[in-house]
Amino acid sequence: MGVLQSIRERAARMGKAVVLPEGDEERTQKAAAIMAGSGMARPLLVGEGASIRSKAAAAGVDLEGVGVVDVASSTRLEEYAALILEKRRAKGMTPEKAAELARDPIYHATCMLESGEADALVTGAVHSTGDMLRPALQILGTAPGTKTVSSMFLMVMPDGRLFGFGDCAVLPDPDPEQLADIAVATALTFGRLTGLEPSVAMLSFSTKGSASHPKVEKVAKATALARAKRPDLAIDGELQFDAAFVPSVARLKAPWSLVAGKANCFIFPDLDAGNIGYKLVQRLAGAEAIGPIAQGLAKPANDLSRGCSIEDIVNVCAIAVLNSEGRA
């Protein structure tokens, strides 16, 4: 069984609700119909009810089993406006602005997630990453023990091997504390999605002091911080990629390391390296890059590429459902 099929089947057993604030977008509606029909999740389309239904009818999408949340007639508007006001009062939020935001589909959907009306949120087919992250940070906040929102890609190699790459989409130049948060979050996300034991390599152009530079020192410090945060995880660095990945090189460069030569999670020192790295593996090695998968938020809110397919939306929803496991 492929990893994506396994993720979908595991999600289906959880019986969770996914809120989709781009409710009148055709790909999103078709993905919702697939989820409802297969029982993978309970999809909730948010927006203008009449527009959602008319566009679904025009596209031939059967909304049986799909929830439609009409923001304009929602009975939760006052409650959500109060929630937004409470969360953002210290930042100058006014009651009038909070009431306006409560009518915005993405803010409304984020309030649904925060208040327990949904278990996960997925958006981005027609909106930017910032459109998703802004309300998520303002209303959901970050997960306990982290101050960092980041992302990871699940890389599926042509031969079926699985790897986690982080961060490849969010933080341009993480400091040591942020890099440590990325390492821990990527390890936990990778383990949750794959069922494999994460082995985390903190990547650099140096292996264990073979070069001296502030960028090397940043990775070494991040490694120590990540280990202190989660001593139960296998994390090591700084490691060059060949030392992290190739057993024969690991024996030469870091023979004492428990991670070198057997890493399955790779933490890039900055966004330049991460974004280039995952695209190289995707394009040259033919890997499937699943993501970016948002991590570090208190509750699972996930972004989509604006070029996403219907299947991409279903897959990201399944991942978001799995990431809701164990959260209040």
C-alpha positions as CSV (number, residue, x, y, z in Angstrom):
1,M,0.0,0.0,0.0
2,G,1.3,3.5,-0.9
3,V,1.9,6.0,1.9
4,L,-0.8,8.3,0.7
5,Q,-3.4,5.5,0.6
6,S,-2.3,4.5,4.1
7,I,-2.7,8.1,5.3
8,R,-6.2,8.4,3.8
9,E,-7.3,5.1,5.4
10,R,-5.9,6.1,8.8
11,A,-7.7,9.4,8.5
12,A,-11.0,7.7,7.7
13,R,-10.8,5.7,10.9
14,M,-10.6,8.9,13.0
15,G,-14.0,10.4,11.9
16,K,-12.8,14.0,11.9
17,A,-14.2,17.2,10.4
18,V,-12.2,19.3,8.0
19,V,-13.2,22.9,7.3
20,L,-12.5,24.3,3.8
21,P,-13.0,28.1,3.6
22,E,-12.8,28.2,-0.1
23,G,-16.2,26.7,-0.3
24,D,-17.2,27.9,-3.8
25,E,-13.9,26.8,-5.5
26,E,-14.5,23.9,-7.9
27,R,-11.5,21.8,-7.0
28,T,-12.2,22.2,-3.3
29,Q,-15.9,21.2,-3.9
30,K,-14.8,18.1,-5.8
31,A,-12.3,17.1,-3.1
32,A,-15.0,17.6,-0.5
33,A,-17.3,15.3,-2.4
34,I,-14.6,12.6,-2.6
35,M,-14.0,12.9,1.1
36,A,-17.7,12.6,1.9
37,G,-18.2,9.7,-0.5
38,S,-15.3,7.7,0.8
39,G,-15.8,8.6,4.5
40,M,-12.3,9.9,4.8
41,A,-13.5,13.0,6.7
42,R,-16.5,15.2,7.2
43,P,-15.9,18.2,4.9
44,L,-17.4,21.6,5.8
45,L,-17.4,24.2,3.0
46,V,-17.4,27.8,4.2
47,G,-18.5,30.8,2.3
48,E,-21.7,32.2,0.8
49,G,-24.2,29.3,0.9
50,A,-26.1,30.2,-2.3
51,S,-22.9,30.6,-4.3
52,I,-21.5,27.3,-3.0
53,R,-24.6,25.4,-4.0
54,S,-25.0,27.1,-7.4
55,K,-21.4,26.6,-8.4
56,A,-21.5,23.0,-7.3
57,A,-24.6,22.4,-9.4
58,A,-23.0,24.1,-12.4
59,A,-19.9,21.9,-12.0
60,G,-22.0,18.7,-11.5
61,V,-20.7,18.2,-7.9
62,D,-22.9,16.2,-5.6
63,L,-22.7,17.8,-2.1
64,E,-24.5,14.9,-0.3
65,G,-22.7,14.4,3.0
66,V,-20.9,17.8,2.6
67,G,-21.6,20.5,5.2
68,V,-22.2,24.0,3.9
69,V,-21.6,26.8,6.3
70,D,-23.2,30.1,5.1
71,V,-21.1,32.8,6.9
72,A,-23.8,35.5,6.4
73,S,-26.4,33.5,8.3
74,S,-24.1,31.8,10.8
75,T,-25.4,31.7,14.3
76,R,-21.8,31.9,15.6
77,L,-20.9,35.4,14.2
78,E,-21.2,37.2,17.5
79,E,-19.3,34.4,19.3
80,Y,-16.5,34.4,16.7
81,A,-16.3,38.2,16.7
82,A,-15.9,38.1,20.5
83,L,-13.2,35.4,20.1
84,I,-11.2,37.5,17.6
85,L,-11.6,40.6,19.8
86,E,-10.3,38.7,22.8
87,K,-7.3,37.3,20.9
88,R,-6.3,40.6,19.3
89,R,-7.4,43.2,21.8
90,A,-3.8,43.9,22.9
91,K,-2.9,44.5,19.2
92,G,-5.6,47.3,18.9
93,M,-8.5,45.2,17.6
94,T,-11.8,47.0,17.7
95,P,-15.3,45.4,18.0
96,E,-16.2,46.7,14.5
97,K,-13.1,45.2,12.9
98,A,-13.6,41.9,14.8
99,A,-17.2,41.7,13.5
100,E,-15.9,42.3,10.0
101,L,-13.2,39.6,10.2
102,A,-15.7,37.1,11.6
103,R,-17.5,37.3,8.3
104,D,-14.3,36.5,6.3
105,P,-14.5,32.8,5.3
106,I,-10.9,32.1,6.4
107,Y,-11.2,33.8,9.7
108,H,-14.6,32.2,10.2
109,A,-13.2,28.8,9.5
110,T,-10.2,29.4,11.8
111,C,-12.6,30.3,14.6
112,M,-14.5,27.0,13.9
113,L,-11.2,25.2,14.3
114,E,-10.3,27.0,17.5
115,S,-13.8,26.5,19.1
116,G,-13.9,22.8,18.2
117,E,-16.5,22.9,15.4
118,A,-13.8,21.4,13.1
119,D,-10.7,19.3,13.7
120,A,-8.5,20.6,10.9
121,L,-8.5,23.4,8.3
122,V,-7.2,23.4,4.7
123,T,-7.1,26.3,2.4
124,G,-4.9,27.9,-0.3
125,A,-6.3,26.8,-3.7
126,V,-6.9,30.5,-4.5
127,H,-5.4,32.2,-1.5
128,S,-1.7,32.8,-0.4
129,T,0.1,31.2,2.4
130,G,-0.1,34.5,4.3
131,D,-3.9,34.4,4.0
132,M,-3.9,31.1,5.9
133,L,-1.1,31.9,8.4
134,R,-2.3,35.3,9.5
135,P,-5.5,34.2,11.1
136,A,-4.0,30.9,12.2
137,L,-1.3,32.7,14.2
138,Q,-3.7,35.4,15.5
139,I,-6.4,32.9,16.6
140,L,-4.8,29.5,17.1
141,G,-1.3,30.5,18.1
142,T,1.7,28.2,18.3
143,A,1.8,24.7,19.9
144,P,2.9,24.3,23.5
145,G,6.7,24.3,23.7
146,T,7.3,26.0,20.4
147,K,7.4,29.6,19.2
148,T,8.0,28.7,15.6
149,V,5.7,28.0,12.7
150,S,7.4,26.1,9.9
151,S,6.8,23.5,7.3
152,M,8.0,20.1,6.1
153,F,7.8,18.1,2.9
154,L,7.2,14.4,3.0
155,M,9.4,13.2,0.1
156,V,8.3,9.9,-1.5
157,M,11.1,8.4,-3.5
158,P,10.4,6.3,-6.7
159,D,11.6,3.2,-4.8
160,G,9.2,3.9,-1.9
161,R,11.6,5.3,0.6
162,L,10.3,8.2,2.7
163,F,12.1,11.2,3.9
164,G,11.2,14.4,5.8
165,F,12.6,17.8,4.6
166,G,12.3,20.9,6.8
167,D,11.9,23.8,6.5
168,C,11.5,24.4,2.8
169,A,8.7,27.0,2.6
170,V,8.3,29.3,5.6
171,L,11.3,30.7,7.5
172,P,14.0,32.4,5.3
173,D,16.8,32.5,7.9
174,P,15.9,30.7,11.2
175,D,18.0,31.4,14.3
176,P,19.3,28.5,16.4
177,E,16.1,28.4,18.5
178,Q,13.9,28.3,15.5
179,L,16.0,25.7,13.8
180,A,15.7,23.5,16.9
181,D,11.9,23.9,16.8
182,I,11.9,23.0,13.1
183,A,14.0,19.8,13.8
184,V,11.7,18.6,16.6
185,A,8.5,19.5,14.7
186,T,9.7,17.7,11.5
187,A,10.6,14.6,13.4
188,L,7.2,14.4,15.1
189,T,5.3,15.1,11.8
190,F,7.4,12.5,9.9
191,G,6.8,9.9,12.6
192,R,3.1,10.6,12.8
193,L,2.6,10.4,9.0
194,T,4.8,7.4,8.2
195,G,4.9,5.3,11.4
196,L,8.7,5.3,11.1
197,E,11.2,6.2,13.8
198,P,12.6,9.6,12.9
199,S,16.4,9.9,12.6
200,V,17.2,13.6,12.3
201,A,20.3,15.2,10.6
202,M,21.0,18.9,11.1
203,L,22.6,19.7,7.7
204,S,25.6,22.0,7.1
205,F,28.6,22.3,4.8
206,S,30.6,21.0,7.8
207,T,30.6,17.7,9.6
208,K,31.4,17.9,13.4
209,G,33.7,20.9,13.2
210,S,35.4,20.1,9.9
211,A,34.8,23.8,9.0
212,S,34.6,26.9,11.2
213,H,32.0,29.6,10.4
214,P,29.1,31.4,12.1
215,K,26.7,29.4,9.9
216,V,28.2,26.1,11.2
217,E,28.0,27.4,14.7
218,K,24.3,28.2,14.2
219,V,23.6,24.5,13.2
220,A,25.7,23.1,16.1
221,K,23.9,25.3,18.6
222,A,20.5,24.4,17.1
223,T,21.4,20.7,17.4
224,A,22.2,21.1,21.1
225,L,18.9,23.0,21.7
226,A,16.9,20.4,19.8
227,R,18.5,17.5,21.9
228,A,17.7,19.4,25.1
229,K,14.1,19.9,24.1
230,R,13.6,16.3,23.1
231,P,16.3,14.0,24.4
232,D,14.1,11.0,23.3
233,L,14.6,11.8,19.6
234,A,17.6,10.8,17.5
235,I,19.1,14.2,16.4
236,D,22.7,14.9,15.4
237,G,24.6,17.6,13.7
238,E,26.2,19.4,12.2
239,L,26.4,16.9,9.3
240,Q,27.1,17.3,5.6
241,F,24.5,15.5,3.5
242,D,26.8,12.7,2.4
243,A,27.7,12.0,6.0
244,A,24.1,12.0,7.0
245,F,22.9,9.8,4.2
246,V,25.7,7.4,3.0
247,P,26.9,4.8,5.5
248,S,30.4,4.5,4.1
249,V,30.9,8.3,4.3
250,A,29.4,8.3,7.8
251,R,31.9,5.7,9.0
252,L,34.7,8.1,7.8
253,K,33.4,11.4,8.9
254,A,31.2,10.7,12.0
255,P,31.8,7.0,13.1
256,W,30.4,7.7,16.6
257,S,27.1,9.2,15.4
258,L,23.8,7.3,15.9
259,V,22.3,9.3,13.0
260,A,25.0,9.6,10.4
261,G,24.5,7.3,7.5
262,K,20.9,6.4,8.5
263,A,19.0,9.8,8.6
264,N,15.5,10.0,7.3
265,C,14.7,13.6,8.3
266,F,16.9,16.4,7.0
267,I,16.9,19.9,8.5
268,F,18.2,22.6,6.2
269,P,20.0,25.6,7.7
270,D,17.9,28.1,5.9
271,L,15.2,28.5,3.3
272,D,17.6,28.9,0.4
273,A,19.0,25.4,1.0
274,G,15.7,23.8,1.9
275,N,13.7,25.1,-1.1
276,I,16.5,24.3,-3.5
277,G,17.1,20.9,-1.9
278,Y,13.5,19.6,-2.1
279,K,13.1,20.8,-5.7
280,L,16.4,19.1,-6.7
281,V,15.2,15.8,-5.3
282,Q,11.8,16.3,-6.8
283,R,12.9,17.1,-10.3
284,L,16.2,15.2,-10.7
285,A,15.3,12.1,-8.6
286,G,11.6,11.9,-9.5
287,A,10.5,12.1,-5.9
288,E,6.9,13.1,-5.0
289,A,7.0,16.1,-2.7
290,I,3.9,16.1,-0.4
291,G,3.5,19.5,1.2
292,P,4.3,22.0,2.4
293,I,2.8,20.6,5.6
294,A,2.5,23.4,8.2
295,Q,3.7,22.6,11.7
296,G,4.1,24.4,14.9
297,L,0.5,25.7,15.1
298,A,-1.6,24.8,18.1
299,K,-4.1,23.1,15.8
300,P,-3.7,21.8,12.3
301,A,-4.2,24.4,9.6
302,N,-2.7,23.6,6.3
303,D,-1.8,25.5,3.1
304,L,-2.2,24.4,-0.5
305,S,-0.4,25.3,-3.6
306,R,-2.6,27.5,-5.9
307,G,-1.8,25.0,-8.6
308,C,-3.0,22.1,-6.5
309,S,-5.1,19.2,-8.0
310,I,-8.2,17.7,-6.5
311,E,-6.2,14.8,-5.3
312,D,-3.7,17.1,-3.7
313,I,-6.5,18.7,-1.7
314,V,-7.8,15.3,-0.5
315,N,-4.2,14.3,0.5
316,V,-3.5,17.4,2.4
317,C,-6.9,17.1,4.2
318,A,-5.9,13.5,5.2
319,I,-2.6,14.8,6.5
320,A,-4.3,17.6,8.5
321,V,-6.6,15.0,10.0
322,L,-3.7,12.9,11.2
323,N,-2.0,15.9,12.6
324,S,-5.1,16.6,14.7
325,E,-4.4,13.4,16.7
326,G,-3.8,14.0,20.4
327,R,-4.8,17.6,20.3
328,A,-7.5,19.2,22.3
